[in-house]
């Protein structure tokens, strides 16, 4: 992937704040409303690799769907978790900002700055 992309949910305040930070910094980006356009298993796998995380590290375990599926107690099998998260994108933590070869879950100012290449 080239350029900057944000996996965004406009109903999420953290996601809106990250998008506003990108706008304020004058960063050109592609907005992907991942609930409407879920990632493929390969895309999610690649993003997790770029983040340096496993799917359970970025899963929204308090979502009703996660509770319904019993995710907290599900065996930690990467492929299985990715499959579940792709089928239920509401389970993916947001926002995710992808820049160059890196990606971060940008839920706070520090992680947004990291996504922007600031320290």
N, C-alpha and C positions, 0 to 999 in steps of 0.2 A: 504494500500500500504506500502511496506517496501522498504528501500533503498532510493536513490535519483533519481529523474526523472526530465528531463527538457522538457517542451513542446516548441519545437524549430522550427523556420523558418529560414533556412540558408540564405535567402535573406534579412533578417532584421539585421541591424548593432547592435541594442541593444541585440538581441538574440545571435548573434555571440559573443558579448562582454561577456555576461553572461556565455556562454559555455566555452569561453577561461578562465574566472575566475575559473570555476569549474575544468578545466584541470590544471591550474596553482596551485590550492590548492591541487591537487592530489586526488580529490573526484571521486570515482567511481559512475557512473550514467548511467541511461538508457535514450537515446535520443528518444523522440517521435516527429516525424515530423507531427504535429497535422493537417496540411493542407492535408496531404496524409492519415493520420489515425485519423480522427476526434473523439473526445470523444463522448461517449453516453450521453444521457440526465442525467442519474444517475451519471456518472463520473463527468460531468461538475458541477452538483449540489453539489456533495461531495467536489470538489475542491473549489468551491465558499464558501462553509461552512468553509473549512479549512483556506481560505484567510480571511474570515470574511467580505465578500462583496456580493453585489447583482450583477446580470448579467450586469445591465446597468453601474455599476461601472467599469467593465473591458471590456466594449464594445468599439470597434474602430469606433466611431461615424462619423469620417471623411472619412471612406472608401466609395467608390462609391456605394457599395452594401447597406450600411447603409442608405445612402441618398435615394437610389432607394426604399428601404423598409419603409422609413419615420420613422426610429428608434427614432430620437430625440423627436418625438411627440407621440410615441406609449405608450399606457397605461402601467404602470409599474406593470406588472403581471409576477412574477418570472418564472412560468412554461412556459408561452408563449415566453418570452425572451430566456430562455434556449433552447426551441425548435428551435427558429430562429437561434440561435448561433451554435447549433449542425448541422443544415442544411447548415449553411454558416460559416465554421470555420475561415474564413478570418476576421470575426468580433471579434474574441477573441484576447484580448491584449496579447502580447508576450514580452518576454518569461515568462513562469510560471515555477518556480522551486519548486518541492515538495520534502520535506525532513521529514522523520518521520511522525509526525501528523500535520505538518504545511505546508503552501504553501505561496508563495509570487509572485507577479508580479515583476520580477527582471529587471526593466528598468533603474536602476542607480546603482552606486557603493554601496550606503548605503543599498539598498534592496538586492543586491547580497550578501553583508556581512551578512545581517540578515538571508538569506537563508543558508549561510554557518555556522551559529551559532556564528558569530562574532558580536561585538558591536561597 
